[in-house]
Amino acid sequence: MHLLNHVWPNIFETSPHVINAVMEAIEGMRVSLGPGNILLYALQGLYHPARRVRLIYWRIYNMIYVGSSDACVAFYPTFPNDQYNSYEKYELNLTL
């Protein structure tokens, strides 16, 4: 996790070889730390006002989604149910 904190600020670099190295490092940390930790970092910038920031964060989110979309379901933000829609994921609340 500490290594991720050192790698993450470099996602805004402009040189192609650094961008590829950072994306590969984030991909490796997704495998080792789990997609939930990386997803929580990526969710913060998905709707940033700056377009350049959004593009980078959406690229990371798509990388996480393609690599392990099934494991990310438990880490998505929860919303309360309203009168028309049910957003609750009841299956995730089951324990043995």
N, C-alpha and C positions, 0 to 999 in steps of 0.2 A: 504494500500500500504506500509505503514511503517513496518507493521508486516511481510509482504513478504520480505522486505529487511533484516529483522533479521533472517528469516527462511531460505532464499535461500543459504547462505554460508554453511549450514549444509547438503547439498545434497551429499557432499563428505565424510560423516561419514562412518565408517566401521561396527559399531555395528548394528545388525539387528533391535533392538527395536527403535533405533534412526532413521534408514532409514524408517521404517514403519510410525513413527510419522511424519517425514518430508513429506513423500509422501501424507499422509492423510491431513496434513496442506495445502499442495499445491493444493490438490484436493478440499478442502473446499474453498480456495481462488479463485480457478477457478470458482466455483459456485457463490461466492459473488462478486468478482471483474469483472468477465467476462473472457472468454477464451483468448481474445485478449491481455490483459496485461500479462498473463502468457506465451502466445505464443511468445511475443516479448522478454521475458527473455530467453525462451528455444531456440529460433532461433540462439542465439549468440554462442552456444556451439555444435551445431549439426555436424559441420565439423571441430572440434578441432583436432589438430595433435595427442594428447594423446588418446589412445584407451579407457582408463578408463573414461575419461571425456566424450567422445562421447557416451559411453554406458549409462551413467546416463542421459545425455540430451535427447537421443533417447527414453529412458524409459519415461521421462516426456512428450515428444512430443506425444508418442503413447497414454499416458493417456489422454492428451488433445484431441487428434484426436478421440478416442473412445467415450469420454464424450460429446463432442460438435463439431463435424466436420463441421456442417453446419454454425455455427457462426464464424468459423475461416477463412472463405473465404475472408472476408473483410479485414483481417489483414495480409494476405500473401504479400510478397514484390511484387512490380510491376516491370515489365520489358517492355522496349520499343518494339514495333512491328518491325519485320524485313520483308524482302521481301517474305519470305516463310511462316511465322507463325504469327498469331495474338494472342498476350498475353493480350491484353487490356480486362478488365472486364467492358463493357459498362453499364451493368445493375446496377452496383454499383454506377455509376455516375448520375443516374436519381434522381431527387428530385421533390417533388410535389409543 
